[in-house]
C-alpha cells in the first residue's frame, strides 16, 4: 500500500470520527433540553402550589383556561396597583423627606442669644462741606450736559478732603441719581473706610446713654463700629469681625489692627456659642454673644440716641430723618438696606421680640442638602465667612457677581486685598448688578425645579438647617425732650438737640421652636412598600426568599438528579 492510500484512509477515518462527535454533542444538547424543560415545568408547578403569594397557586393547578386567565388578570392588576402606589410613596420619600414641625418642648429665652442690634444714623457726615455747594453738586449730577460742565468746574474748586468726602457720599447716599456716564473724578484710589471715619458723626454725638442688665451707663462698652453699605453703623451683640470673617479678608485684617477698648466686655471674651450647638455648658451669665435671663423691658436693651438739627441732611438720604435699626442673628452680617426699623426723631420705640428658631434632628444629616433644602454648617464653606448663614452666602454671591460684572466690588462688601474697589464711575454698575443677580436666581430657580421649593442655582444659598430669626412687634409714642428738660429745670442744652429712645426686649420667657425631622426614613419607606405589597398580594420578605429558593437552589438540585 502506497503513501497516498494511507493518507486517504486516515482522512476518511477522521471524517467519521468528526461525524460521530457532532452526533454525540447534538444528542447531548437534545437530551439536555429534554431534561431542562420538564424540570422548569416541575419547579414552576411546585412553586405555584406552595407559594404564599395570593392567586399564584391557581395558575399552577389543572384548571380550565378561562379560570387561569381570570387569575392571571387579577395578578397583573394587583401588581400594577401595588407598583403605582409604591411609586407614589417613593416620590414623596424622595422629594419631601423632611418635615418642619413644632418641637415637643418650649425653649427658654436664656438658651439663645439676645438679638444683634445694628443702629445707623441717616446723618452720614458732619458739616465740613457747605450745604449749598453740596446740594448743587448732587443736583448737577442728574442735570444736562451744560450743568455738568459747571459741575466739573465746581469740582475743581473743592479741596482734596472735600472731594474725597463728596465721592464717598456718592456710594452711601441715594445712588439712584447716579447714571453710568459719570467719569472718574479723583485720580487716586480712596480709602473709603478712612474717609467715613473722618466725616461720620462721632459715637458720642449719636449715643447719649444705654441700659443693659438693668445698669445705666455709657454705650461705648456695648457697641462696636461696623461698616455697612450705608456707611458707618454701630452693632450691639454681633460677632466680632475676627470671629465672623476669614483671615484673608479685608474686614478681618482691619479688625486685627484696631485698638480694642478694654471697656468693651463683648470684644474681650472668647466665643462660646454656635447656632447649631448653642451655648457651652460651662458658660456663665455674662456671655459672648450676650443673652438675657428673662423677658420684659427690665431685662432688655435701652438706648437713648440723638441728633442735632444742624447735622440733618435731606439731600443724601431723603426726607425721612432719624435712624435705621436692624435686628439680626449675631452671626449674620448686617445688611441695613434690606430690612430695618425706622426710629424717627422725637419718638420712643418699643420693640418686643419673638424669636423664630428652627432646629435640626440628627437623622436628616444623611440626606442630600438639595433634598432637605438646607445646609449644615460643615457642608458649605464660604470664601469670606467662617460661619454659613443664608444672609452671609447671599452677600458673598453678590460680591462675586459684582466682581465678574463690573470688575470691582463695593467698598462695604467682603473682599480680599487683591480685589479692586469700585470707584464713582462704577456706582451704577454695582447697583444694577444686584437687580441682575436677583433676576438670574429667579430664572435659574424656575428652570431647575418643578416643585414648590427653591431650585438649584449658581449661588445655591439655601437656608441653614439651624436658623434663628427675630420677629418684632413695634409700638411707639412721642418723646418730648424740651418739656422734660423744662420740668426738670435743666438749662444750657443745645436748642437743636433731638432725641429718641429705643427699647428692645423679649416678649415672652419661653417660645416654641420648630424642628426639621424625617418625614419618611428608609424604615418608613420599606414599611409602606411592605404594607402595600401585603395588601394587594400577600407579599413579604419570606415570599421573595421563597421565590429565589425555588428558581435557584431547588431548580439546581432537580437538575442534578
KESEKE-471893 format. One record per residue (C-alpha): x, y, z; residue number from 1; residue in one letter. Coordinates in Angstrom, 3 decimals. Example, Ala and Ser with C-alpha at 12.3 -4.5 7.8 and 13.67 -1.06 7.14 Angstrom:
<sites>
     east    north       up resi resn
   12.300   -4.500    7.800    1    A
   13.670   -1.060    7.140    2    S
</sites>
This chain:
<sites>
     east    north       up resi resn
    0.000    0.000    0.000    1    X
    1.465    3.283   -1.021    2    X
    1.537    6.531    0.990    3    X
   -1.359    8.099   -0.915    4    X
   -3.657    5.256    0.005    5    X
   -2.622    5.534    3.663    6    X
   -3.425    9.271    3.742    7    X
   -6.757    8.679    2.085    8    X
   -7.771    6.088    4.639    9    X
   -6.681    8.275    7.525   10    X
   -8.730   11.207    6.192   11    X
  -11.776    9.031    5.846   12    X
  -11.370    7.771    9.378   13    X
  -11.008   11.363   10.686   14    X
  -14.190   12.394    8.966   15    X
  -16.011    9.504   10.530   16    X
  -14.759   10.491   13.978   17    X
  -15.891   14.108   13.441   18    X
  -19.330   12.976   12.394   19    X
  -19.614   10.801   15.469   20    X
  -18.511   13.634   17.787   21    X
  -21.027   16.008   16.209   22    X
  -23.767   13.451   16.619   23    X
  -22.817   12.935   20.248   24    X
  -22.841   16.702   21.020   25    X
  -26.142   17.174   19.257   26    X
  -27.600   14.257   21.113   27    X
  -26.335   15.675   24.433   28    X
  -27.936   19.063   23.653   29    X
  -31.196   17.382   22.775   30    X
  -31.117   15.317   25.937   31    X
  -30.205   18.437   27.970   32    X
  -33.179   20.254   26.537   33    X
  -35.369   17.271   27.253   34    X
  -34.189   17.360   30.868   35    X
  -34.365   21.195   31.233   36    X
  -37.918   21.745   30.081   37    X
  -39.555   19.179   32.373   38    X
  -37.549   20.469   35.335   39    X
  -38.628   24.041   34.680   40    X
  -42.223   22.861   34.436   41    X
  -41.859   20.893   37.672   42    X
  -40.304   23.837   39.552   43    X
  -42.970   26.284   38.317   44    X
  -45.818   23.930   39.263   45    X
  -44.200   23.212   42.622   46    X
  -43.718   26.941   43.294   47    X
  -47.284   27.797   42.321   48    X
  -48.622   25.061   44.608   49    X
  -46.598   26.095   47.666   50    X
  -46.076   29.897   47.374   51    X
  -47.601   32.254   49.915   52    X
  -48.380   34.925   47.292   53    X
  -52.110   35.168   46.805   54    X
  -53.577   33.961   43.489   55    X
  -50.406   32.360   42.119   56    X
  -51.389   28.850   43.289   57    X
  -54.366   28.903   40.923   58    X
  -52.054   29.326   37.952   59    X
  -50.297   26.029   38.665   60    X
  -53.440   23.924   39.083   61    X
  -55.006   21.822   36.321   62    X
  -57.951   24.117   35.724   63    X
  -59.827   25.406   32.650   64    X
  -58.059   28.065   30.623   65    X
  -60.726   30.706   31.460   66    X
  -60.085   30.354   35.195   67    X
  -56.327   30.627   34.727   68    X
  -56.843   33.695   32.534   69    X
  -59.033   35.245   35.227   70    X
  -56.458   34.731   37.997   71    X
  -53.623   35.848   35.743   72    X
  -55.548   39.082   35.017   73    X
  -56.196   39.616   38.735   74    X
  -52.498   39.021   39.466   75    X
  -51.393   41.557   36.821   76    X
  -53.881   44.172   38.067   77    X
  -52.660   43.661   41.644   78    X
  -49.045   44.150   40.555   79    X
  -49.998   47.301   38.657   80    X
  -51.896   48.807   41.596   81    X
  -49.140   47.948   44.061   82    X
  -46.450   49.377   41.758   83    X
  -48.395   52.607   41.257   84    X
  -48.888   53.160   44.970   85    X
  -45.262   52.323   45.743   86    X
  -44.175   54.791   43.061   87    X
  -46.246   57.495   44.780   88    X
  -44.650   56.617   48.126   89    X
  -41.198   56.789   46.528   90    X
  -41.890   60.248   45.073   91    X
  -42.982   61.511   48.469   92    X
  -39.937   59.968   50.139   93    X
  -37.579   61.351   47.501   94    X
  -38.990   64.869   47.179   95    X
  -40.195   65.679   50.698   96    X
  -38.129   63.588   53.094   97    X
  -38.053   66.374   55.714   98    X
  -40.917   67.946   57.616   99    X
  -40.836   71.059   59.780  100    X
  -42.981   70.647   62.876  101    X
  -43.221   72.157   66.326  102    X
  -40.801   70.913   68.921  103    X
  -42.085   68.844   71.844  104    X
  -40.819   71.326   74.451  105    X
  -40.623   75.101   74.694  106    X
  -37.245   76.857   74.752  107    X
  -36.319   79.479   77.384  108    X
  -35.004   82.793   76.087  109    X
  -31.740   82.411   78.009  110    X
  -30.916   79.467   75.743  111    X
  -30.465   81.759   72.704  112    X
  -28.502   84.991   72.307  113    X
  -30.132   88.378   72.533  114    X
  -30.573   89.772   69.016  115    X
  -27.736   91.715   67.473  116    X
  -28.835   95.347   67.095  117    X
  -27.295   97.484   64.352  118    X
  -28.015  101.222   64.559  119    X
  -27.366  103.520   61.583  120    X
  -27.936  107.248   61.598  121    X
  -29.352  108.890   58.484  122    X
  -26.839  111.692   59.005  123    X
  -23.798  110.497   57.104  124    X
  -21.473  113.433   57.672  125    X
  -20.772  116.415   59.836  126    X
  -20.943  119.831   58.162  127    X
  -17.482  120.116   56.678  128    X
  -18.773  120.709   53.169  129    X
  -21.172  123.640   52.794  130    X
  -24.771  122.601   52.246  131    X
  -25.246  124.922   49.261  132    X
  -22.273  123.635   47.282  133    X
  -23.016  120.074   48.376  134    X
  -26.600  120.351   47.144  135    X
  -25.535  121.919   43.866  136    X
  -23.136  119.057   43.210  137    X
  -25.837  116.455   43.726  138    X
  -28.298  118.335   41.558  139    X
  -25.774  118.752   38.777  140    X
  -25.146  115.018   38.649  141    X
  -28.629  114.441   37.265  142    X
  -28.771  117.515   35.037  143    X
  -27.958  118.124   31.397  144    X
  -24.535  118.463   29.801  145    X
  -24.284  122.237   30.305  146    X
  -24.810  121.927   34.036  147    X
  -22.399  119.017   34.143  148    X
  -19.731  121.317   32.745  149    X
  -20.409  123.650   35.644  150    X
  -20.266  120.584   37.880  151    X
  -16.758  119.782   36.644  152    X
  -15.711  123.364   37.228  153    X
  -17.095  123.343   40.759  154    X
  -15.396  120.034   41.476  155    X
  -12.104  121.652   40.625  156    X
  -12.682  124.277   43.352  157    X
  -13.041  121.684   46.124  158    X
  -10.189  120.860   48.410  159    X
   -8.740  117.360   48.417  160    X
  -10.555  116.469   51.646  161    X
  -13.895  117.847   50.462  162    X
  -13.643  115.979   47.160  163    X
  -12.902  112.684   48.945  164    X
  -15.881  113.219   51.231  165    X
  -18.188  114.002   48.340  166    X
  -17.103  110.972   46.325  167    X
  -17.515  108.744   49.386  168    X
  -21.022  110.101   49.938  169    X
  -21.911  109.084   46.385  170    X
  -21.534  105.437   47.471  171    X
  -23.755  105.640   50.568  172    X
  -26.381  108.201   49.606  173    X
  -29.317  107.521   47.307  174    X
  -27.428  106.011   44.371  175    X
  -30.463  106.146   42.056  176    X
  -29.318  109.589   40.903  177    X
  -26.008  108.204   39.604  178    X
  -26.047  107.248   35.947  179    X
  -23.484  105.216   34.038  180    X
  -21.973  108.239   32.308  181    X
  -20.261  109.665   35.397  182    X
  -16.471  109.685   34.923  183    X
  -13.687  109.090   37.429  184    X
  -13.434  112.359   39.369  185    X
  -10.396  111.627   41.540  186    X
   -7.112  110.363   40.087  187    X
   -6.154  108.112   43.005  188    X
   -7.811  105.287   44.928  189    X
   -9.704  106.410   48.003  190    X
   -9.652  104.615   51.334  191    X
  -13.401  104.847   51.899  192    X
  -13.202  103.386   55.394  193    X
  -10.790  106.119   56.477  194    X
  -12.899  108.883   54.899  195    X
  -16.067  107.549   56.558  196    X
  -14.340  107.573   59.941  197    X
  -13.316  111.192   59.434  198    X
  -16.616  112.642   58.259  199    X
  -19.194  110.498   60.099  200    X
  -20.748  111.849   63.313  201    X
  -18.828  110.744   66.368  202    X
  -20.098  107.987   68.640  203    X
  -20.822  110.432   71.477  204    X
  -22.864  112.591   69.098  205    X
  -25.243  109.700   68.397  206    X
  -25.468  107.755   71.667  207    X
  -26.474  109.543   74.864  208    X
  -26.735  106.649   77.325  209    X
  -27.668  102.959   77.471  210    X
  -29.072  100.418   79.897  211    X
  -28.072   96.769   79.822  212    X
  -28.587   94.180   82.558  213    X
  -30.553   96.903   84.361  214    X
  -27.457   99.091   84.646  215    X
  -27.457  102.614   83.159  216    X
  -24.190  103.852   81.762  217    X
  -22.061  104.685   78.770  218    X
  -22.741  102.950   75.436  219    X
  -19.125  102.608   74.313  220    X
  -18.630   99.296   76.031  221    X
  -21.651   97.794   74.259  222    X
  -21.455   98.836   70.607  223    X
  -18.751   98.202   68.017  224    X
  -18.233  100.105   64.781  225    X
  -19.486   98.316   61.668  226    X
  -19.045   99.264   58.012  227    X
  -22.205   98.607   56.016  228    X
  -23.488   99.517   52.558  229    X
  -24.931  102.668   54.154  230    X
  -21.741  103.826   55.842  231    X
  -20.647  103.658   59.457  232    X
  -23.102  101.903   61.785  233    X
  -22.824  100.519   65.301  234    X
  -23.704   96.957   66.302  235    X
  -24.601   95.596   69.710  236    X
  -24.095   91.878   70.390  237    X
  -22.832   90.983   66.929  238    X
  -19.871   88.698   66.454  239    X
  -16.517   90.369   66.199  240    X
  -15.055   90.573   62.688  241    X
  -12.281   88.152   63.644  242    X
  -14.902   85.544   64.600  243    X
  -17.051   86.154   61.537  244    X
  -14.648   86.715   58.618  245    X
  -11.811   84.561   57.350  246    X
   -8.213   85.643   57.848  247    X
   -7.613   86.700   54.230  248    X
  -10.458   89.237   54.134  249    X
  -10.008   92.971   54.391  250    X
  -12.515   93.169   57.254  251    X
  -10.565   90.658   59.349  252    X
   -7.288   92.495   58.830  253    X
   -8.807   95.846   59.765  254    X
  -10.328   94.348   62.913  255    X
   -6.926   92.933   63.849  256    X
   -5.381   96.368   63.503  257    X
   -7.958   98.171   65.629  258    X
   -7.255   99.034   69.233  259    X
   -9.905   97.151   71.214  260    X
  -11.070   99.222   74.184  261    X
  -10.760   97.410   77.497  262    X
  -14.231   98.578   78.497  263    X
  -15.818   96.579   75.696  264    X
  -16.683   93.369   77.525  265    X
  -18.048   91.769   74.354  266    X
  -14.843   92.062   72.342  267    X
  -12.661   90.790   75.169  268    X
  -14.458   87.466   75.573  269    X
  -13.930   84.221   73.710  270    X
  -16.735   82.856   71.569  271    X
  -18.668   80.189   73.462  272    X
  -21.730   79.855   71.248  273    X
  -22.689   78.482   67.878  274    X
  -26.074   78.395   66.209  275    X
  -26.090   74.602   65.867  276    X
  -24.530   73.768   69.224  277    X
  -25.871   76.631   71.359  278    X
  -24.004   77.799   74.464  279    X
  -21.459   75.543   76.092  280    X
  -22.428   74.091   79.466  281    X
  -19.788   75.985   81.435  282    X
  -20.911   79.372   80.083  283    X
  -21.924   81.802   82.807  284    X
  -24.338   84.733   82.848  285    X
  -22.157   87.235   81.002  286    X
  -21.659   85.545   77.668  287    X
  -20.446   86.412   74.209  288    X
  -22.720   86.859   72.377  289    X
  -24.825   88.180   75.236  290    X
  -28.046   86.643   76.487  291    X
  -30.717   87.707   78.956  292    X
  -32.241   85.803   81.852  293    X
  -35.892   86.652   81.272  294    X
  -38.364   88.536   79.125  295    X
  -39.654   92.056   79.692  296    X
  -38.236   95.553   79.386  297    X
  -36.304   95.284   82.654  298    X
  -34.063   92.597   81.131  299    X
  -33.755   94.209   77.707  300    X
  -31.626   96.833   75.987  301    X
  -32.387  100.523   76.408  302    X
  -30.687  103.104   74.172  303    X
  -31.087  106.873   74.008  304    X
  -29.975  108.142   70.601  305    X
  -29.820  111.736   69.453  306    X
  -29.061  114.113   66.634  307    X
  -28.659  117.832   66.092  308    X
  -30.716  119.905   63.712  309    X
  -27.645  121.394   62.083  310    X
  -26.491  117.925   61.012  311    X
  -29.721  116.871   59.319  312    X
  -29.060  116.114   55.675  313    X
  -32.100  115.788   53.406  314    X
  -30.142  115.556   50.158  315    X
  -28.262  112.358   50.921  316    X
  -30.896  110.089   52.466  317    X
  -34.139  111.823   51.520  318    X
  -36.923  113.427   53.538  319    X
  -37.029  110.921   56.437  320    X
  -34.501  111.649   59.152  321    X
  -33.622  109.706   62.244  322    X
  -32.154  106.229   62.484  323    X
  -32.406  102.767   60.987  324    X
  -32.278   99.748   63.286  325    X
  -31.794   96.157   62.203  326    X
  -32.348   93.103   64.409  327    X
  -30.413   90.069   63.235  328    X
  -28.670   86.938   64.424  329    X
  -25.196   87.609   65.900  330    X
  -23.513   85.514   63.177  331    X
  -25.200   87.418   60.320  332    X
  -23.578   90.334   58.540  333    X
  -25.934   93.333   58.884  334    X
  -27.459   94.447   55.583  335    X
  -29.363   97.506   56.697  336    X
  -30.719   98.437   53.282  337    X
  -32.716   95.185   53.017  338    X
  -34.608   95.075   56.328  339    X
  -34.791   97.713   59.023  340    X
  -37.000   99.512   61.538  341    X
  -37.357  103.275   61.384  342    X
  -36.572  105.258   64.540  343    X
  -37.883  108.801   63.955  344    X
  -36.566  111.759   65.892  345    X
  -38.574  112.692   68.960  346    X
  -40.144  109.243   69.382  347    X
  -39.849  106.346   71.790  348    X
  -39.884  102.984   70.024  349    X
  -40.592   99.764   71.879  350    X
  -39.671   96.520   70.105  351    X
  -40.986   93.284   71.609  352    X
  -39.004   90.420   70.097  353    X
  -40.463   86.994   69.304  354    X
  -37.736   84.534   68.251  355    X
  -38.359   82.143   65.403  356    X
  -35.868   79.302   65.628  357    X
  -35.616   76.115   63.546  358    X
  -33.523   73.250   64.908  359    X
  -32.463   70.012   63.235  360    X
  -32.693   66.344   64.156  361    X
  -29.665   64.145   63.586  362    X
  -31.455   61.888   61.112  363    X
  -31.624   64.403   58.269  364    X
  -27.838   64.759   58.068  365    X
  -27.770   61.679   55.810  366    X
  -29.939   63.343   53.160  367    X
  -28.506   65.405   50.328  368    X
  -28.804   69.155   51.041  369    X
  -30.939   69.685   47.946  370    X
  -33.430   67.092   49.191  371    X
  -33.757   68.583   52.662  372    X
  -33.459   72.158   51.346  373    X
  -30.926   73.371   53.907  374    X
  -27.198   73.296   54.654  375    X
  -25.415   72.141   57.751  376    X
  -22.606   74.473   58.769  377    X
  -19.880   71.992   57.781  378    X
  -21.409   71.284   54.348  379    X
  -20.968   74.673   52.717  380    X
  -17.702   76.565   53.083  381    X
  -17.784   80.242   52.199  382    X
  -14.799   82.114   50.848  383    X
  -15.093   85.161   53.093  384    X
  -17.009   83.897   56.133  385    X
  -16.235   81.320   58.794  386    X
  -19.918   80.726   59.527  387    X
  -22.536   79.743   56.956  388    X
  -25.851   81.563   57.044  389    X
  -28.166   82.355   54.179  390    X
  -27.510   86.094   54.569  391    X
  -23.730   85.632   54.518  392    X
  -23.977   83.348   51.484  393    X
  -26.128   85.833   49.557  394    X
  -23.712   88.666   50.321  395    X
  -20.747   86.587   49.177  396    X
  -22.548   85.620   45.964  397    X
  -23.416   89.278   45.310  398    X
  -19.750   90.167   45.809  399    X
  -18.593   87.532   43.312  400    X
  -21.269   88.506   40.799  401    X
  -20.406   92.207   41.097  402    X
  -16.711   91.460   40.604  403    X
  -17.491   89.463   37.466  404    X
  -19.885   92.060   36.031  405    X
  -18.125   95.307   36.977  406    X
  -14.535   94.235   37.561  407    X
  -14.695   95.585   41.110  408    X
  -16.746   95.393   44.336  409    X
  -18.372   97.966   46.589  410    X
  -16.175   99.071   49.478  411    X
  -18.534   97.558   52.087  412    X
  -18.568   94.087   50.530  413    X
  -16.329   91.369   51.967  414    X
  -13.204   91.160   49.866  415    X
   -9.554   90.283   49.725  416    X
   -6.909   92.922   49.153  417    X
   -6.372   91.848   45.543  418    X
   -9.998   92.647   44.635  419    X
  -10.445   96.183   43.192  420    X
  -12.839   98.575   44.929  421    X
  -15.406  100.262   42.705  422    X
  -14.968  103.969   42.168  423    X
  -17.584  106.550   41.305  424    X
  -17.763  105.529   37.634  425    X
  -18.927  102.011   38.694  426    X
  -21.685  103.014   41.120  427    X
  -24.392  102.490   38.516  428    X
  -22.846   99.128   37.582  429    X
  -22.795   97.598   41.067  430    X
  -26.261   98.982   41.806  431    X
  -27.598   97.316   38.663  432    X
  -25.667   94.124   39.460  433    X
  -27.837   93.427   42.500  434    X
  -31.004   93.546   40.377  435    X
  -29.395   91.387   37.687  436    X
  -28.409   88.798   40.270  437    X
  -31.954   88.584   41.636  438    X
  -33.288   88.069   38.110  439    X
  -30.707   85.373   37.389  440    X
  -31.506   83.499   40.602  441    X
  -35.223   83.676   39.846  442    X
  -34.761   82.379   36.298  443    X
  -32.397   79.559   37.289  444    X
  -34.623   78.540   40.181  445    X
  -37.600   78.107   37.866  446    X
  -35.627   76.034   35.371  447    X
  -34.133   73.583   37.860  448    X
  -37.239   72.540   39.759  449    X
  -40.852   71.587   39.108  450    X
  -41.767   71.768   42.744  451    X
  -42.721   74.477   45.205  452    X
  -39.258   74.946   46.694  453    X
  -36.073   76.672   45.680  454    X
  -34.267   75.030   42.799  455    X
  -30.534   74.677   42.322  456    X
  -28.947   77.982   41.283  457    X
  -25.421   79.232   40.825  458    X
  -25.452   80.943   44.226  459    X
  -27.203   77.977   45.873  460    X
  -27.812   79.939   49.080  461    X
  -30.307   77.714   50.817  462    X
  -31.159   78.386   54.474  463    X
  -29.001   76.959   57.223  464    X
  -30.582   73.861   58.760  465    X
  -30.457   75.578   62.146  466    X
  -31.588   79.181   61.826  467    X
  -32.639   81.992   64.135  468    X
  -34.797   84.955   63.160  469    X
  -36.073   87.707   65.421  470    X
  -39.592   88.915   64.667  471    X
  -40.563   92.293   66.068  472    X
  -43.745   93.829   67.419  473    X
  -43.340   97.613   67.384  474    X
  -45.130  100.340   69.300  475    X
  -44.229  103.995   69.655  476    X
  -45.030  107.192   71.484  477    X
  -43.947  110.826   71.493  478    X
  -40.760  111.732   73.325  479    X
  -40.811  115.458   74.078  480    X
  -37.315  116.257   75.275  481    X
  -37.887  120.015   75.658  482    X
  -40.808  119.627   78.046  483    X
  -38.905  117.009   80.009  484    X
  -35.900  119.308   80.444  485    X
  -38.127  122.241   81.405  486    X
  -39.884  120.117   84.011  487    X
  -36.535  119.050   85.437  488    X
  -35.226  122.616   85.393  489    X
  -32.317  121.736   83.140  490    X
  -30.888  124.599   81.100  491    X
  -27.984  125.089   78.735  492    X
  -28.800  122.252   76.335  493    X
  -28.495  122.915   72.600  494    X
  -31.699  124.186   71.088  495    X
  -31.496  121.922   68.040  496    X
  -30.927  118.731   70.050  497    X
  -33.433  115.996   69.159  498    X
  -33.542  112.680   70.999  499    X
  -35.216  109.317   70.528  500    X
  -35.376  106.315   72.797  501    X
  -35.217  102.679   71.772  502    X
  -36.131   99.747   73.974  503    X
  -35.728   96.116   72.858  504    X
  -36.765   93.088   74.907  505    X
  -38.115   89.567   74.574  506    X
  -41.876   89.398   74.699  507    X
  -42.152   86.046   76.495  508    X
  -39.926   83.951   78.742  509    X
  -40.270   80.898   76.504  510    X
  -41.031   80.253   72.887  511    X
  -41.879   77.256   70.744  512    X
  -39.154   76.254   68.324  513    X
  -39.662   74.439   65.040  514    X
  -37.766   71.286   64.195  515    X
  -36.632   69.715   60.935  516    X
  -37.016   65.959   61.136  517    X
  -37.514   62.969   58.860  518    X
  -40.931   62.640   57.294  519    X
  -40.089   59.337   55.596  520    X
  -36.948   57.486   56.586  521    X
  -35.706   54.289   54.968  522    X
  -37.578   52.272   57.594  523    X
  -40.817   54.130   56.891  524    X
  -40.354   53.700   53.150  525    X
  -39.810   49.936   53.458  526    X
  -42.730   49.614   55.855  527    X
  -45.016   51.396   53.390  528    X
  -43.816   49.233   50.490  529    X
  -44.323   46.071   52.558  530    X
  -47.788   47.178   53.607  531    X
  -48.865   47.837   50.028  532    X
  -47.435   44.545   48.732  533    X
  -49.056   42.699   51.613  534    X
  -52.414   44.339   50.983  535    X
  -52.555   43.503   47.282  536    X
  -50.557   40.274   47.022  537    X
  -49.677   38.951   50.459  538    X
  -46.018   39.507   49.538  539    X
  -43.281   39.622   52.193  540    X
  -39.518   39.190   52.510  541    X
  -40.027   35.449   53.018  542    X
  -42.022   35.383   49.785  543    X
  -39.009   36.805   47.984  544    X
  -36.696   34.250   49.618  545    X
  -39.169   31.522   48.671  546    X
  -39.111   32.622   45.025  547    X
  -35.317   32.713   44.926  548    X
  -35.137   29.283   46.539  549    X
  -37.431   27.592   44.026  550    X
  -35.805   29.046   40.923  551    X
  -32.166   28.702   42.015  552    X
  -31.323   26.135   44.669  553    X
  -34.287   23.811   44.158  554    X
  -34.017   24.006   40.368  555    X
  -30.300   23.169   40.518  556    X
  -30.997   20.189   42.803  557    X
  -33.578   18.840   40.379  558    X
  -31.143   19.127   37.515  559    X
  -28.532   17.119   39.424  560    X
  -30.930   14.219   39.852  561    X
</sites>
